[in-house]
């Protein structure tokens, strides 16, 4: 089963070189359009008066020129790519949903412990009398950046701007994704 991704062309907005003032090799790309009045003057100056919906930077040694367009044709069938994006937000979730806790016993004199985390701080030892850092508790779940690696490219249609990859990708429909990989 594959996932169809819309791969709109991106425009190179800046090229950073190892021997330049940036001291590392990367290209910065912009995609989509935004109304110019909604873009800050600093970004407008940087992008030569164009309003992009999103600007991202990718480390690469490839040579590119500012203004060049990069489309789905950089990927080939069989390439291995990694896809990054924001996962679906689930809101405030308890420990059973968020961390897979099993909860407490349902009977034998227990009250209201079905989905509670149980004890969070021990006594004695190195961590005695306090709650250890990173303790798994209830809280906001999802809406975090996740990278799914080793997805195979099943099909590429550069003219239509479509890319089909094997497996699931993070987020809901319409989520902005970064697809990294392609031909070396």
C-alpha positions as a printed NumPy array, in Angstrom:
array([[  0.   ,   0.   ,   0.   ],
       [  1.304,   3.417,  -0.895],
       [  0.699,   7.007,   0.126],
       [  0.22 ,   9.624,  -2.588],
       [  2.064,  12.866,  -1.86 ],
       [  1.668,  16.133,  -3.745],
       [  5.189,  17.285,  -4.571],
       [  4.856,  20.895,  -5.692],
       [  7.997,  22.469,  -7.159],
       [ 10.232,  24.366,  -4.733],
       [ 12.402,  27.365,  -5.625],
       [ 15.982,  27.774,  -4.404],
       [ 16.082,  30.976,  -2.318],
       [ 19.651,  30.752,  -0.996],
       [ 22.772,  28.635,  -1.512],
       [ 25.163,  28.226,   1.414],
       [ 28.705,  27.035,   0.755],
       [ 31.39 ,  25.54 ,   2.955],
       [ 33.958,  28.147,   1.956],
       [ 31.458,  31.024,   2.211],
       [ 30.425,  32.943,   5.316],
       [ 28.064,  30.144,   6.392],
       [ 30.864,  27.531,   6.648],
       [ 28.564,  24.652,   5.673],
       [ 26.902,  23.423,   2.491],
       [ 23.135,  23.702,   2.196],
       [ 20.348,  25.006,   0.013],
       [ 17.347,  26.95 ,   1.235],
       [ 14.102,  26.452,  -0.671],
       [ 10.723,  28.18 ,  -0.663],
       [  7.398,  26.671,  -1.656],
       [  3.831,  27.829,  -2.091],
       [  2.716,  31.451,  -2.171],
       [  1.692,  33.96 ,   0.456],
       [  0.318,  37.444,  -0.013],
       [  3.182,  39.913,   0.127],
       [  1.416,  42.025,   2.78 ],
       [  1.489,  39.027,   5.147],
       [  5.257,  38.513,   4.884],
       [  7.773,  40.389,   7.043],
       [ 10.063,  42.892,   5.342],
       [ 13.128,  40.923,   6.419],
       [ 11.875,  37.806,   4.63 ],
       [ 10.755,  39.846,   1.602],
       [ 14.249,  41.304,   1.269],
       [ 15.762,  37.846,   1.583],
       [ 13.446,  36.293,  -1.03 ],
       [ 13.666,  39.207,  -3.501],
       [ 10.077,  40.368,  -2.919],
       [  8.408,  36.961,  -3.232],
       [  6.108,  35.611,  -0.531],
       [  6.595,  31.892,   0.132],
       [  4.273,  29.825,   2.304],
       [  7.192,  27.875,   3.766],
       [ 10.983,  28.173,   3.674],
       [ 13.138,  25.188,   4.616],
       [ 16.851,  24.402,   4.517],
       [ 18.465,  21.121,   3.483],
       [ 22.112,  20.141,   3.966],
       [ 23.543,  19.051,   0.631],
       [ 26.714,  19.233,  -1.441],
       [ 24.774,  19.588,  -4.695],
       [ 25.287,  22.78 ,  -6.646],
       [ 22.211,  24.874,  -7.317],
       [ 21.559,  28.457,  -8.313],
       [ 19.156,  30.872,  -6.67 ],
       [ 15.879,  30.88 ,  -8.604],
       [ 16.186,  27.298,  -9.874],
       [ 13.086,  25.134,  -9.46 ],
       [ 13.34 ,  21.628,  -8.011],
       [ 10.464,  19.238,  -8.686],
       [  9.563,  15.59 ,  -8.11 ],
       [ 11.872,  14.45 , -10.927],
       [ 14.808,  14.422,  -8.467],
       [ 13.319,  11.174,  -7.123],
       [ 13.425,   7.866,  -8.999],
       [ 11.388,   4.707,  -8.554],
       [ 13.092,   2.502,  -5.972],
       [ 14.787,   5.369,  -4.106],
       [ 14.761,   5.242,  -0.317],
       [ 13.49 ,   8.451,   1.283],
       [ 12.657,   9.738,   4.723],
       [  9.547,  11.837,   5.342],
       [  9.264,  14.349,   8.209],
       [  6.248,  16.293,   9.409],
       [  3.955,  17.127,  12.316],
       [  1.819,  14.271,  13.634],
       [ -1.899,  14.595,  14.27 ],
       [ -2.618,  16.418,  17.528],
       [ -4.614,  14.39 ,  20.074],
       [ -5.027,  17.067,  22.746],
       [ -4.578,  16.395,  26.466],
       [ -4.32 ,  12.625,  26.891],
       [ -3.974,  10.381,  29.929],
       [ -1.178,   7.899,  30.526],
       [ -3.125,   4.926,  29.136],
       [ -3.564,   6.56 ,  25.735],
       [ -0.322,   8.554,  25.703],
       [  2.182,   6.005,  27.043],
       [  0.32 ,   2.68 ,  26.931],
       [  0.033,   2.206,  30.708],
       [ -2.254,  -0.66 ,  31.755],
       [ -3.925,   1.171,  34.631],
       [ -4.776,  -0.305,  38.016],
       [ -6.997,  -3.188,  39.067],
       [-10.733,  -2.873,  38.409],
       [-11.841,  -4.682,  41.555],
       [-10.622,  -5.964,  44.941],
       [-11.371,  -2.778,  46.802],
       [ -9.815,  -0.332,  44.345],
       [-11.489,   3.017,  43.794],
       [-11.01 ,   5.206,  40.704],
       [ -7.67 ,   3.649,  39.726],
       [ -8.64 ,   2.124,  36.388],
       [ -6.698,   4.574,  34.225],
       [ -4.434,   6.289,  36.754],
       [ -0.625,   6.163,  36.529],
       [ -0.058,   4.801,  40.034],
       [  2.924,   5.844,  42.133],
       [  5.215,   8.47 ,  40.591],
       [  7.901,   8.859,  43.25 ],
       [  9.703,   6.191,  45.244],
       [ 11.222,   6.323,  48.692],
       [ 14.884,   5.725,  49.43 ],
       [ 17.626,   5.113,  46.937],
       [ 19.109,   7.715,  44.684],
       [ 15.758,   9.169,  43.577],
       [ 14.087,   9.073,  46.972],
       [ 11.457,  11.626,  47.91 ],
       [ 11.173,  13.283,  44.542],
       [  9.771,  12.726,  41.07 ],
       [ 12.444,  11.708,  38.559],
       [ 12.947,  13.837,  35.46 ],
       [ 11.171,  12.568,  32.361],
       [  8.509,  10.674,  34.333],
       [  5.759,   9.606,  31.946],
       [  2.595,  11.49 ,  32.842],
       [ -0.601,  12.752,  31.249],
       [ -0.238,  15.717,  28.89 ],
       [ -0.493,  16.985,  25.349],
       [ -0.167,  14.178,  22.844],
       [  0.768,  14.416,  19.179],
       [  1.466,  17.577,  17.163],
       [  5.192,  16.842,  17.279],
       [  7.771,  16.425,  14.541],
       [  8.293,  12.805,  13.509],
       [ 10.534,  11.333,  10.799],
       [  9.573,   8.081,   9.076],
       [ 12.66 ,   6.517,   7.501],
       [ 13.326,   3.956,   4.762],
       [ 10.215,   4.537,   2.664],
       [ 10.539,   3.35 ,  -0.937],
       [  9.439,   5.529,  -3.847],
       [  6.872,   3.495,  -5.793],
       [  5.999,   6.015,  -8.52 ],
       [  6.937,   9.523,  -9.655],
       [  4.878,  11.863, -11.84 ],
       [  6.852,  15.11 , -12.139],
       [  4.376,  16.652, -14.585],
       [  1.442,  16.231, -12.193],
       [  3.66 ,  16.795,  -9.152],
       [  2.808,  13.458,  -7.514],
       [  5.017,  11.092,  -5.539],
       [  3.885,   7.691,  -4.232],
       [  5.811,   6.216,  -1.292],
       [  5.408,   2.879,   0.464],
       [  3.894,   3.085,   3.937],
       [  2.412,   5.766,   6.15 ],
       [  3.595,   9.345,   6.639],
       [  3.029,  11.604,   9.669],
       [  0.117,  14.032,   9.94 ],
       [ -3.293,  14.454,   8.412],
       [ -4.22 ,  15.32 ,   4.826],
       [ -2.694,  18.631,   3.828],
       [  0.226,  18.428,   6.287],
       [  3.426,  20.037,   5.002],
       [  6.024,  17.266,   4.701],
       [  9.755,  17.205,   4.024],
       [ 10.836,  14.373,   1.723],
       [ 14.6  ,  13.824,   1.844],
       [ 16.611,  11.33 ,  -0.198],
       [ 16.683,  10.719,  -3.913],
       [ 19.524,  10.12 ,  -6.297],
       [ 23.033,  10.531,  -4.99 ]])
